[in-house]
């Protein structure tokens, strides 16, 4: 029996492939490689010494999905596939609604056809309303403010309705906070195309000389140093959360949401300093105006995941910084320079 991982060649997906293979599962990946790399899966195989079967398909394509389910004995699915850039979603909302919603609906339909009813869904802390207090708990008010977050929220609602109407289904909704870091081997990590949207790859690209300086958006928030504070979680801890969620989904029914975070906020300037301390590299920065929609402070209360899934984040900010830098310095252009980085 195998686990299908949609979007498994991406940043979080590739690390989850490693942890699922290490836990003894067989892994099949469906990925159109739009925002990922086949090289990541080759390196997953190098890390684990196990094979990953890749179908280069779009998850919106039901015919392609049926082929995967026909050719393999699939027990359950982890669903990562989807567009993920907040800024791009504001500029191209219909692209996000079409892709993220239709891919999920197509996947659910084909899973139903093949009587596969266990799903772990890659959700996000962006589903929470902006006026909640911190720390965020799973029962707080929902209300995404951008099209990317809305697609995650709409899919959560779809999956809840699915489970309510079909009591033999089990779905784990994993609400990620801010995944950073890389595998300790330095072989896989975050490889953004173009200028990074997220803070840590931006910091590491400044350190490696690809970008001139870090833009810090706002220094007048009500935080320890005036810069925005977020809950950063090591991608390996996050990947291990999927292993725990899969074990839960295979033994239960219903739909439930879980925060995957550390429960601690780190500001932009604190993360910059931690990175410089861990690596010895300089990261020059300038203060820029606040961005619309940014909140002062966002962090999780992850107690439910510990209690129900028996999962807890174990790696700290220093680990995240050291592992990010090992990946970045060995792969200055991400997977594009794989032949040069050996």
Secondary structure, 3 states (H helix, E strand, C coil): CEEEEECCCCHHHHHHHHHHHHCCCEEEEECCCCCCCHHHHHHHHHHHCCCCEEECCCCCCHHHHHHHHHHCCEEEEEECCCCCCHHHHHHCHHHHHHHHHHHHHHHHHHHHHCCCCEEEEEEEHHHECCCCCCCECCCCCECCCCHHHHHHHHHHHHHHHHHHHCCCCEEEEEEECEEECCCCCCCCCCCCCCCCCCHHHHHHHHHCCCCCCEEEECCCCCCCCCCCEECEEEHHHHHHHHHHHHHHHCCCCEEEEEEECCCCCEEHHHHHHHHHHHHCCCCCEEEECCCCCCCCEECECCHHHHHHHCCCCCCCHHHHHHHHHHHHHHCCCHHHHCCCCC
